[in-house]
Structure formats: structure tokens, C-alpha cells
Amino acid sequence: MNYDVPLLPEHVLRKASDVLKTEIPEDTKQEIREMIMKDPERWCVPYHFFWGMAIRNLLRRAGLKDDLLPTGNWDDYYIQCIEEAVRC
């Protein structure tokens, strides 16, 4: 995915990915992998409002507050974290 925002700090990406690896069920991870393979650029668009907010709030509850992010907004980064979490 092409991100037009500053890079997420590696330690934040790593922690967010670890949280999501634990919280996302294995069958859902496989579904996400398949969606990414079908459309790597836009796979997440239909899900932004459905589960995007839940993912962002999960990361915040795990201590990953918005002030750790270069833009101050999880909207700019949570997809990157999901993609990292489901990577084989």
C-alpha cells in the first residue's frame, strides 16, 4: 500500500502488530490475506466503517494512543498495522 503520510515508528508498528496478531482470529487473518491478494491497494475500503473503528479503539486500549503517531490519527496507520499482523 502506498502511504502518503510520515512513517509509523517501528516500535509502534511492532506493538500494534503484536496486539492485532493476538486479537484477530486465525480464520479472519486468512480472509484478510486473501482480500489483500485480490486487491492490494483497496482491500480495506469496504471495512473502514464496519470494523476500522473497533481496530483503532483496540489499539488505543492497548496503550497505543494517538499521540504516538506522526499524524496523531490512527486512521492513517491502522491498515498498515493490520497488513503487518497478517503477514505470513
C-alpha positions in Angstrom: 0.0 0.0 0.0 1.3 3.5 -0.8 1.2 5.7 2.3 1.3 9.4 1.8 1.9 10.1 5.5 5.0 10.0 7.6 6.3 6.6 8.5 4.9 4.9 11.6 7.7 4.5 14.2 9.0 0.9 14.1 8.3 0.3 17.8 4.7 1.4 17.4 4.2 -0.7 14.3 5.7 -3.7 16.1 3.5 -3.3 19.2 0.3 -2.7 17.2 1.0 -5.7 15.0 1.6 -7.9 18.1 -1.7 -6.8 19.6 -3.6 -7.5 16.3 -1.9 -10.9 15.8 -3.3 -11.9 19.2 -6.7 -10.4 18.8 -7.6 -11.2 15.2 -8.9 -14.8 14.8 -6.8 -17.0 12.5 -9.6 -17.5 10.0 -10.1 -13.8 9.8 -6.4 -13.3 9.2 -6.6 -15.7 6.3 -9.6 -13.9 4.9 -7.7 -10.6 5.1 -4.7 -12.2 3.3 -7.0 -13.3 0.5 -8.5 -9.9 0.2 -5.1 -8.3 0.1 -4.0 -10.7 -2.7 -7.1 -9.8 -4.7 -6.8 -6.1 -4.4 -3.7 -4.9 -2.5 -4.5 -1.2 -2.8 -8.2 -1.1 -1.9 -8.9 -4.3 0.0 -9.8 -2.4 3.2 -12.2 0.2 1.8 -15.4 -1.6 2.4 -14.5 -2.3 6.0 -13.3 1.1 7.2 -16.5 1.9 9.0 -17.5 -1.6 9.8 -14.5 -2.7 11.8 -12.0 0.0 11.3 -13.2 1.9 14.4 -13.1 -1.3 16.5 -9.4 -1.9 15.4 -8.4 1.7 16.2 -10.1 1.6 19.6 -8.5 -1.8 20.4 -5.1 -0.3 19.7 -5.8 2.7 21.9 -6.9 0.4 24.7 -3.6 -1.5 24.3 -1.8 1.8 25.2 -1.1 2.9 21.7 -2.6 6.4 22.0 -2.8 8.8 19.0 -0.1 11.0 20.4 2.4 8.2 19.5 1.6 8.7 15.8 3.3 11.2 13.5 -0.1 12.5 12.3 -1.9 11.9 15.6 -4.6 9.8 13.9 -4.9 6.0 13.7 -6.9 6.4 10.5 -3.6 7.0 8.8 -1.9 3.9 10.1 -4.2 1.1 11.3 -4.4 -0.6 7.8 -0.6 -0.8 7.8 -0.7 -2.5 11.2 -3.3 -5.0 10.0 -1.3 -5.8 7.0 1.8 -6.4 9.1 -0.2 -8.5 11.6 -1.5 -10.9 8.9 1.8 -11.2 7.0 2.9 -14.8 6.9 
